[in-house]
């Protein structure tokens, strides 16, 4: 079976950078680059207040900005001058933004720093070597472990090996050395920088999309924005992505990339509650404060099959479309799906297997938990950034 190659479209929509991962058949992902996002940035912060009953601290990390810092999650604090000790008000510490501010909540800060590459993530706080659960080759992992341990010798860092690393031993070890150098550079610079200094700026989202894409999955990257093309060229020059992926500047003045790939329509549809299925059934997607609720309905289906066959067909189609919509809209947290009730255990098992297979390609960790006695399917999807509808609403509010 031939592997489907996708294209990454990088353009602008209402002055915001828009990325779209597209295949021949559909748009797989949409993303707006949040210009206000500081996710992944590393600063020298100053402890403003310690709240003992919450076992946490509030840390000023730039002029006029405060973040929440958990003392439970941060067992070891990285002080700016290199010393260790008990945290107190006024201390200058190195922090990374783990979560952007959400509504009235402050950004979440951590002292457990992460430096991400295509093949690995370097971490501080725990000296562990972990492997992606998708790498099942035990012999390969055991062969790589001692080589990684040599690189980490004498260093207080850990490494998580990503799925992309499998079979790429030389590139992995080269990247690990580069990540270690990057970490040491940040720590050394901190000794000579003033409070609130930005020590490390995270890459823009469209570069992260490239870095995180599975090896060989992208046919080309296309943009019609000269400044973004220049930044993409820089990334292509320092990474090995050029081995499998092309970079093209789109110059057609009569037909924009947005029109060519119907991105305006895709953005509009991604905010609609109702999603029609080819069978005539449909989904209703509701986003609440606590969770995402999805209801599956028979709709206009008028097939000649008996009722059990009809329900099975619509539910299986819905399972695949739900996986697509979660990724397209970047919905996360607790997800409850109300499929059409099925009578046989065989059909229920088939449905759950189909849903698990459908979410497996999602790069964001998505877990299908179980079906409740009320026939509701429980799922979770890791929250990494704001849902698309919320980002679109923010843009429209500022127009």
C-alpha positions as CSV (number, residue, x, y, z in Angstrom):
1,X,0.0,0.0,0.0
2,X,1.4,3.4,-1.1
3,X,2.0,5.9,1.6
4,X,-0.1,9.1,1.2
5,X,2.1,12.2,1.0
6,X,0.7,15.5,2.3
7,X,1.4,19.2,1.7
8,X,1.9,21.9,4.3
9,X,0.4,25.2,3.2
10,X,1.7,28.3,5.0
11,X,-0.1,31.5,4.2
12,X,-1.9,34.4,6.0
13,X,-5.5,34.7,6.9
14,X,-6.7,38.1,8.3
15,X,-3.0,39.0,9.0
16,X,-2.4,35.8,11.0
17,X,-0.2,33.0,9.8
18,X,-2.4,30.1,8.8
19,X,-1.1,26.5,8.3
20,X,-3.0,23.8,6.6
21,X,-2.0,20.2,6.3
22,X,-3.7,18.9,3.2
23,X,-3.9,15.6,1.4
24,X,-5.5,14.8,-2.0
25,X,-8.8,14.1,-0.4
26,X,-9.1,16.5,2.6
27,X,-7.7,19.1,4.9
28,X,-6.2,17.2,7.8
29,X,-5.2,20.0,10.2
30,X,-5.7,23.8,10.4
31,X,-3.7,26.1,12.7
32,X,-3.5,29.8,13.3
33,X,-0.2,31.0,14.7
34,X,-1.1,32.9,17.9
35,X,1.1,36.0,17.8
36,X,0.5,36.5,21.6
37,X,1.7,33.0,22.4
38,X,4.9,32.6,24.5
39,X,4.6,28.9,24.9
40,X,8.0,27.3,25.2
41,X,9.9,30.5,25.8
42,X,12.5,30.5,28.6
43,X,13.0,33.4,30.9
44,X,14.8,34.5,34.1
45,X,11.9,35.1,36.5
46,X,11.7,36.5,40.0
47,X,9.6,34.8,42.8
48,X,6.9,37.3,43.7
49,X,5.0,35.2,46.3
50,X,5.0,31.7,47.7
51,X,1.6,30.2,48.6
52,X,2.2,27.4,51.0
53,X,-1.3,26.0,51.2
54,X,-1.2,25.5,47.4
55,X,2.4,24.4,47.4
56,X,3.1,26.9,44.6
57,X,4.6,30.2,43.8
58,X,3.8,33.2,41.6
59,X,6.8,34.3,39.5
60,X,7.2,37.5,37.5
61,X,9.0,36.5,34.3
62,X,8.8,39.6,32.2
63,X,7.8,43.2,32.8
64,X,4.2,43.1,34.0
65,X,3.7,39.4,33.5
66,X,3.2,36.8,36.2
67,X,3.0,33.0,36.0
68,X,1.9,30.1,38.2
69,X,4.8,27.8,39.3
70,X,4.0,24.5,41.0
71,X,6.4,23.5,43.8
72,X,4.9,20.0,43.6
73,X,5.8,19.5,40.0
74,X,9.2,21.2,40.3
75,X,11.3,19.2,42.7
76,X,14.5,20.9,41.7
77,X,14.7,24.6,41.0
78,X,17.1,26.0,38.4
79,X,18.4,29.2,40.0
80,X,19.8,31.8,37.6
81,X,23.2,31.9,39.3
82,X,23.5,28.1,39.4
83,X,23.0,27.5,43.1
84,X,20.5,25.1,44.7
85,X,18.4,25.7,47.8
86,X,14.9,26.2,49.2
87,X,12.8,28.7,47.1
88,X,12.0,32.0,48.7
89,X,10.5,35.3,47.6
90,X,12.9,37.4,45.6
91,X,14.9,34.4,44.2
92,X,15.7,34.6,40.5
93,X,15.0,31.3,38.7
94,X,14.9,29.9,35.2
95,X,11.4,29.2,34.0
96,X,9.8,27.9,30.8
97,X,6.2,28.7,29.8
98,X,4.4,25.3,29.9
99,X,0.9,26.7,29.1
100,X,-0.2,30.0,27.7
101,X,-2.6,32.2,29.7
102,X,-6.2,31.1,29.3
103,X,-8.9,33.8,30.0
104,X,-8.3,34.8,33.6
105,X,-5.7,32.2,34.3
106,X,-2.0,33.1,34.4
107,X,0.5,31.3,32.2
108,X,1.8,28.1,33.8
109,X,5.6,28.1,34.3
110,X,7.9,25.2,34.9
111,X,11.5,24.7,35.9
112,X,11.6,21.4,34.1
113,X,12.9,22.7,30.8
114,X,12.2,21.0,27.4
115,X,14.2,21.4,24.2
116,X,12.5,19.6,21.3
117,X,14.1,18.3,18.1
118,X,12.8,16.1,15.3
119,X,14.1,12.9,16.8
120,X,14.3,13.6,20.6
121,X,13.3,15.9,23.4
122,X,15.8,16.9,26.0
123,X,14.4,17.4,29.5
124,X,15.6,18.6,32.9
125,X,14.3,17.6,36.3
126,X,14.6,13.8,35.8
127,X,17.6,11.9,34.4
128,X,15.7,9.3,32.4
129,X,15.9,7.8,29.0
130,X,12.4,7.2,27.6
131,X,11.2,6.0,24.2
132,X,8.0,6.7,22.3
133,X,5.4,4.0,22.9
134,X,5.0,3.7,19.1
135,X,8.6,2.3,18.9
136,X,8.0,-1.4,19.6
137,X,11.4,-2.7,18.6
138,X,12.9,-3.7,21.9
139,X,16.2,-4.7,20.5
140,X,16.7,-1.3,18.8
141,X,15.9,0.5,22.0
142,X,18.3,-1.6,24.0
143,X,21.0,-1.0,21.4
144,X,20.5,2.7,21.5
145,X,20.3,3.1,25.3
146,X,24.0,2.7,26.1
147,X,25.0,5.2,23.3
148,X,22.6,7.8,24.7
149,X,23.9,7.2,28.3
150,X,27.4,8.0,27.1
151,X,26.2,11.4,25.8
152,X,24.3,12.1,29.1
153,X,27.2,11.1,31.4
154,X,27.7,13.7,34.1
155,X,24.7,15.8,33.0
156,X,21.5,16.3,34.9
157,X,19.2,15.9,31.9
158,X,16.9,13.2,30.5
159,X,16.0,12.3,27.0
160,X,12.7,11.2,25.4
161,X,13.2,9.5,22.0
162,X,10.5,10.3,19.5
163,X,8.9,8.0,16.9
164,X,10.8,9.8,14.1
165,X,14.1,8.5,15.5
166,X,13.5,4.8,14.7
167,X,16.0,3.7,12.2
168,X,17.8,7.1,12.2
169,X,20.6,6.3,14.7
170,X,23.2,8.7,13.3
171,X,20.8,11.6,13.0
172,X,19.4,11.0,16.4
173,X,22.9,11.0,18.1
174,X,23.8,14.2,16.2
175,X,20.7,15.9,17.3
176,X,21.1,14.9,20.9
177,X,24.5,16.5,20.9
178,X,23.0,19.7,19.5
179,X,20.2,19.7,22.1
180,X,22.7,19.3,24.9
181,X,24.7,22.2,23.5
182,X,21.6,24.3,23.3
183,X,20.7,23.6,26.9
184,X,24.2,24.3,28.2
185,X,24.2,27.6,26.3
186,X,21.0,28.7,27.9
187,X,22.3,27.8,31.4
188,X,25.6,29.6,30.9
189,X,23.9,32.7,29.5
190,X,21.6,32.9,32.5
191,X,24.6,33.6,34.8
192,X,25.3,36.9,32.9
193,X,21.7,38.0,32.1
194,X,19.4,40.3,34.1
195,X,16.1,39.4,35.6
196,X,13.2,39.0,33.1
197,X,15.6,38.3,30.2
198,X,14.4,36.0,27.4
199,X,16.9,33.2,27.3
200,X,15.3,31.1,24.6
201,X,12.5,31.9,22.1
202,X,10.4,29.0,20.9
203,X,10.1,28.3,17.2
204,X,7.0,29.6,15.4
205,X,4.2,27.0,15.0
206,X,4.7,26.5,11.3
207,X,8.3,25.4,11.9
208,X,7.1,23.1,14.8
209,X,4.7,21.5,12.3
210,X,7.6,20.7,10.0
211,X,9.8,19.4,12.8
212,X,7.0,17.2,14.2
213,X,5.9,15.7,10.9
214,X,6.7,12.0,10.6
215,X,9.7,11.4,8.4
216,X,8.9,11.2,4.7
217,X,5.2,12.2,5.2
218,X,5.4,15.6,3.6
219,X,5.7,15.9,-0.2
220,X,6.3,19.7,-0.1
221,X,5.8,22.9,1.8
222,X,4.1,25.7,-0.1
223,X,3.9,29.4,0.8
224,X,3.0,32.7,-0.9
225,X,4.5,34.9,1.8
226,X,8.0,36.2,1.1
227,X,9.0,36.6,4.8
228,X,7.7,33.1,5.7
229,X,9.5,31.6,2.7
230,X,12.8,33.1,3.9
231,X,12.3,31.7,7.4
232,X,11.4,28.3,6.0
233,X,14.5,28.4,3.8
234,X,16.6,28.9,6.9
235,X,15.0,25.8,8.5
236,X,15.5,23.7,5.4
237,X,19.2,24.7,5.4
238,X,19.9,23.5,9.0
239,X,17.7,20.4,9.0
240,X,17.5,17.2,7.0
241,X,13.9,17.8,5.8
242,X,15.2,18.7,2.3
243,X,16.0,15.0,1.8
244,X,12.3,14.1,1.5
245,X,10.4,17.3,1.2
246,X,10.4,20.2,-1.3
247,X,9.9,23.9,-0.6
248,X,8.0,26.1,-3.1
249,X,7.1,29.7,-3.3
250,X,3.7,30.1,-4.9
251,X,3.4,33.2,-7.2
252,X,0.0,33.0,-8.9
253,X,-1.5,36.5,-8.3
254,X,-4.9,35.5,-9.8
255,X,-5.6,32.6,-7.5
256,X,-4.3,32.8,-3.9
257,X,-3.4,29.7,-1.9
258,X,-6.3,30.4,0.4
259,X,-8.7,30.1,-2.6
260,X,-6.8,27.3,-4.3
261,X,-7.2,25.0,-1.2
262,X,-10.7,26.5,-0.2
263,X,-9.2,27.5,3.2
264,X,-11.8,30.2,3.8
265,X,-14.5,27.5,3.5
266,X,-12.6,25.1,5.7
267,X,-12.2,27.7,8.4
268,X,-15.9,28.5,8.3
269,X,-16.9,24.8,8.4
270,X,-14.6,24.2,11.3
271,X,-16.7,26.5,13.5
272,X,-20.0,24.8,12.6
273,X,-21.7,22.5,15.1
274,X,-23.2,20.2,12.4
275,X,-20.9,18.0,10.3
276,X,-22.6,15.9,7.6
277,X,-21.5,12.4,6.8
278,X,-21.5,10.9,3.3
279,X,-24.2,8.4,4.4
280,X,-26.6,11.2,5.2
281,X,-26.0,10.9,9.0
282,X,-24.5,13.8,10.8
283,X,-22.5,14.8,13.9
284,X,-23.3,17.6,16.4
285,X,-20.2,18.9,18.0
286,X,-20.7,21.0,21.2
287,X,-17.7,22.6,23.1
288,X,-18.4,23.4,26.7
289,X,-16.2,24.7,29.5
290,X,-15.8,21.2,30.9
291,X,-15.7,18.9,27.9
292,X,-16.4,18.3,24.2
293,X,-19.7,16.5,23.5
294,X,-20.4,14.8,20.2
295,X,-23.7,13.4,19.2
296,X,-24.2,11.0,16.2
297,X,-27.5,11.1,14.3
298,X,-29.0,9.0,11.5
299,X,-30.1,12.2,9.7
300,X,-31.1,11.8,6.0
301,X,-29.9,8.2,5.7
302,X,-32.3,6.3,3.4
303,X,-30.5,3.0,2.7
304,X,-32.2,-0.3,2.1
305,X,-30.3,-2.1,4.8
306,X,-32.0,-3.3,8.0
307,X,-31.9,-1.1,11.1
308,X,-28.9,-2.9,12.7
309,X,-26.8,-2.6,9.5
310,X,-27.8,1.0,9.1
311,X,-26.7,1.9,12.6
312,X,-23.5,0.0,12.2
313,X,-22.7,1.8,8.9
314,X,-23.4,5.3,10.3
315,X,-21.5,4.7,13.6
316,X,-18.4,3.4,11.8
317,X,-18.4,6.4,9.4
318,X,-18.9,8.7,12.3
319,X,-15.9,7.2,14.2
320,X,-13.6,8.1,11.3
321,X,-15.0,11.5,10.9
322,X,-14.8,12.2,14.7
323,X,-11.1,11.4,14.6
324,X,-10.7,13.8,11.6
325,X,-12.7,16.6,13.3
326,X,-10.8,16.4,16.6
327,X,-7.5,16.9,14.7
328,X,-8.9,19.5,12.3
329,X,-10.4,21.7,15.0
330,X,-7.7,20.9,17.6
331,X,-10.3,19.9,20.2
332,X,-8.9,18.5,23.4
333,X,-9.6,17.6,27.1
334,X,-12.4,15.2,28.0
335,X,-14.5,14.1,24.9
336,X,-17.8,12.3,25.3
337,X,-19.4,10.7,22.2
338,X,-23.0,9.6,22.0
339,X,-23.1,7.1,19.2
340,X,-26.4,5.6,18.0
341,X,-27.2,2.7,20.4
342,X,-26.2,-0.8,19.1
343,X,-27.5,-4.1,20.5
344,X,-24.7,-6.6,19.9
345,X,-21.4,-6.7,21.7
346,X,-19.8,-7.6,18.4
347,X,-20.9,-4.3,16.8
348,X,-19.7,-2.4,19.9
349,X,-16.3,-4.0,19.7
350,X,-16.0,-3.3,16.0
351,X,-16.9,0.4,16.7
352,X,-14.3,0.8,19.4
353,X,-11.6,-0.8,17.3
354,X,-12.5,1.4,14.4
355,X,-12.4,4.5,16.6
356,X,-9.0,3.6,18.1
357,X,-7.5,2.9,14.6
358,X,-8.9,6.3,13.4
359,X,-7.2,8.3,16.2
360,X,-3.9,6.5,16.0
361,X,-2.3,8.7,13.3
362,X,-3.0,11.9,15.3
363,X,0.3,13.3,16.5
364,X,-1.4,14.7,19.6
365,X,-1.9,12.0,22.2
366,X,-5.6,10.8,21.9
367,X,-6.9,8.0,24.1
368,X,-10.2,6.1,23.6
369,X,-11.0,5.0,27.1
370,X,-14.2,2.9,27.1
371,X,-17.9,2.8,26.5
372,X,-20.0,3.5,29.6
373,X,-23.1,1.5,30.6
374,X,-25.1,4.3,28.9
375,X,-23.3,3.6,25.6
376,X,-21.4,6.9,25.8
377,X,-17.8,6.6,24.6
378,X,-15.2,8.4,26.8
379,X,-12.1,9.9,25.1
380,X,-9.3,12.3,26.0
381,X,-7.0,14.4,23.8
382,X,-4.0,16.1,25.2
383,X,-4.3,19.9,25.3
384,X,-1.4,21.6,23.5
385,X,-2.9,24.8,22.3
386,X,-6.2,26.6,22.0
387,X,-9.0,25.1,19.9
388,X,-9.3,26.5,16.4
389,X,-12.8,28.0,17.0
390,X,-11.4,30.0,19.9
391,X,-8.5,31.3,17.8
392,X,-10.8,32.3,14.9
393,X,-13.2,34.1,17.3
394,X,-10.2,36.0,18.7
395,X,-9.2,37.1,15.2
396,X,-12.7,38.2,14.3
397,X,-13.0,40.1,17.5
398,X,-9.9,42.1,16.7
399,X,-11.0,42.9,13.1
